[in-house]
């Protein structure tokens, strides 16, 4: 039995998802709680906690309205795993390690685990399947929020942090990190495929939330599922990840604004001495000229 909780701002999307759930969940009793957030403008943490309190069943699914389940009988595959006493959150994209850094959820391909299809904003789609251990459920630290399954018991113990994350960013990393820290094992499900119909967009609000996340978990990070060889040179690894993320944002199209890149660079300059930051400064100068030339500024 599953309570599916959805924050909605597009009624047509949530109607499509409700129909998809009915056709694919299998022989599982369920309910859909769709919270219309067009006028209330609540943050996701508040919405998810409110709806979870009102829900009827002992298994919860927090889902974005722009996903689709492709696997028939997915409810029958998820519930037995959620019933395990040490199971935390189950999702479809996540990382086996998390550090205190200004970067997205994925640190590197080595740490990434996923099982979904991503529709690109400019057309086409990308298969995102990463299961190097060839297991049905891959253990991870943090899980992306496009779809999160968790038992009511675990949610009641941890809950979403409405105070620190009042908007729409980092709620998922924070919640799943808290579940992992509480002693549970989070997983990526490799037996169920979902499709995600929108790409993420990085904003100044995301940057502020990432800083809040790092401040909250500073004393606990890094966290990792198993061996993390980078721990011996953690400072260098963090600096490298931040540099690579900033450069990726500079090279990207439609992922962020230059305002966000400028904010990332300023944080980097404050964090590292001049001789460490000069390469970032050089790339910022070069890519800003390119953005202007292409009419993006």
Protein Blocks (a to p, Z undefined) as FASTA:
>chain_A
ZZdddddfbfklmmmmmmmmmmmnopaddddddddfklnopafklmmmmmmmmpmbfbdc
dddfkbccfbghklmmmmmmmmpmklccdcfbdcfbdcdddddfblblklpccddddddf
kgpjddddddfkopabdcdfbdcfkbccddfklmmmnopafklmmclghklmmmmmmmmm
nopacdddfkbccddfbdcdddfklmmmmmmmmmmmmmmpccdfbdcfklmmmmlmmmmm
mmmmmmmmmmpghkacfklmmmmmmmmmmmpcfklmmmmmmmmmmmmmmmmmnopZZ
